[in-house]
Amino acid sequence: MCIFCKIVNNEIPSNKVLENDDFLAFHDLNPKAPAHILAIPKQHFDSFNDVTPEVMGKMTSFIQEIAKEVGIDKSGYRVITNIGENGGQEVKHLHWHVLGGTKLKWGHFSDSDTKGSF
């Protein structure tokens, strides 16, 4: 069982922000912005490649609720999901990073290998 499934099952504590029957949102342990929330479906999907359109539709409104709950809906925020090793995915459970609370920079690609093949 992955770490996020353990959080969903209350086997590992989290600092919850929002929860409903399908999704859970909690503060990231290593925040990259003043507001850095992880949003996960309670159902396990390895990555975005595995999720259904129905779940994505529900996730959209859940992430919008998170932004309102933490007060970043008006000032702006960023939503990121990493997919696979090259995409930077560290936990193999679909999740979104919801970041805000400051003017966000776009410098995280500085260490990327732009000469790699795809």
C-alpha positions as CSV (number, residue, x, y, z in Angstrom):
1,M,0.0,0.0,0.0
2,C,1.4,3.4,-1.0
3,I,1.9,6.3,1.5
4,F,-1.1,8.3,0.2
5,C,-3.4,5.2,0.5
6,K,-2.2,5.0,4.1
7,I,-3.0,8.6,4.7
8,V,-6.5,8.0,3.2
9,N,-6.9,5.1,5.6
10,N,-5.8,7.2,8.6
11,E,-2.8,4.9,9.1
12,I,-0.5,8.0,8.7
13,P,-1.6,11.4,10.0
14,S,-1.9,14.4,7.8
15,N,-2.7,18.1,8.2
16,K,-6.0,18.0,6.3
17,V,-7.4,21.0,4.5
18,L,-10.5,19.5,2.8
19,E,-12.1,16.1,2.4
20,N,-15.1,14.6,0.8
21,D,-16.2,11.1,-0.2
22,D,-13.9,10.9,-3.2
23,F,-10.9,13.2,-2.4
24,L,-8.5,14.4,0.3
25,A,-6.4,17.5,0.5
26,F,-3.6,18.1,3.0
27,H,-0.6,20.3,3.5
28,D,2.7,19.2,1.8
29,L,5.4,18.3,4.3
30,N,8.0,20.1,2.2
31,P,6.2,23.2,1.0
32,K,7.5,25.1,-2.1
33,A,5.1,28.1,-1.5
34,P,3.2,29.6,1.5
35,A,0.2,27.5,0.4
36,H,1.3,24.1,-0.8
37,I,-1.6,21.6,-0.7
38,L,-1.6,18.0,-2.1
39,A,-5.0,16.9,-3.5
40,I,-5.5,13.2,-4.0
41,P,-8.3,10.9,-5.1
42,K,-9.1,8.4,-2.4
43,Q,-9.2,5.7,-5.0
44,H,-5.7,4.7,-6.0
45,F,-4.5,5.6,-9.5
46,D,-0.8,5.3,-10.2
47,S,-0.7,8.5,-12.3
48,F,-2.7,10.9,-14.5
49,N,-2.3,8.3,-17.3
50,D,-4.6,5.9,-15.4
51,V,-7.4,8.3,-14.2
52,T,-10.8,8.4,-15.8
53,P,-12.5,11.5,-17.2
54,E,-15.2,11.2,-14.5
55,V,-12.7,11.4,-11.7
56,M,-11.0,14.4,-13.4
57,G,-14.3,16.2,-13.7
58,K,-14.9,15.9,-9.9
59,M,-11.3,16.7,-9.1
60,T,-11.6,20.1,-10.9
61,S,-14.3,21.3,-8.5
62,F,-12.5,19.8,-5.5
63,I,-9.3,21.8,-6.4
64,Q,-11.4,24.9,-6.8
65,E,-12.8,24.4,-3.3
66,I,-9.3,24.0,-2.0
67,A,-8.2,27.3,-3.5
68,K,-11.2,29.0,-1.8
69,E,-10.6,27.2,1.5
70,V,-7.0,28.5,1.8
71,G,-7.8,31.9,0.3
72,I,-5.8,31.8,-2.9
73,D,-8.7,31.6,-5.4
74,K,-8.7,35.4,-6.1
75,S,-4.9,36.1,-6.0
76,G,-4.0,33.1,-8.2
77,Y,-2.4,29.7,-7.8
78,R,-0.7,26.9,-9.7
79,V,-1.9,23.3,-10.1
80,I,0.7,20.7,-11.0
81,T,0.7,16.9,-11.4
82,N,3.9,15.0,-12.2
83,I,3.7,11.9,-14.4
84,G,6.3,9.2,-14.4
85,E,10.0,9.3,-13.6
86,N,11.0,11.9,-16.2
87,G,8.0,14.0,-15.1
88,G,9.3,14.1,-11.5
89,Q,6.6,11.8,-10.0
90,E,7.9,10.6,-6.6
91,V,4.8,9.0,-5.2
92,K,3.0,6.5,-7.4
93,H,-0.5,7.7,-6.4
94,L,-2.1,10.4,-8.6
95,H,-1.8,13.8,-6.8
96,W,-1.9,17.5,-7.6
97,H,0.2,20.2,-6.0
98,V,-1.9,23.3,-5.4
99,L,0.5,26.2,-4.8
100,G,-0.1,29.8,-4.0
101,G,0.1,32.6,-1.5
102,T,2.9,34.4,-3.3
103,K,4.0,35.4,-6.8
104,L,5.2,32.1,-8.1
105,K,8.4,31.9,-10.2
106,W,9.0,29.5,-13.1
107,G,12.6,28.5,-12.4
108,H,12.2,24.8,-11.6
109,F,13.2,23.7,-15.1
110,S,16.8,25.1,-14.7
111,D,18.1,21.6,-14.0
112,S,16.3,19.9,-16.9
113,D,18.3,18.1,-19.6
114,T,17.0,19.9,-22.8
115,K,19.1,17.6,-25.0
116,G,17.5,14.4,-24.0
117,S,15.5,12.4,-26.6
118,F,11.8,11.6,-26.4
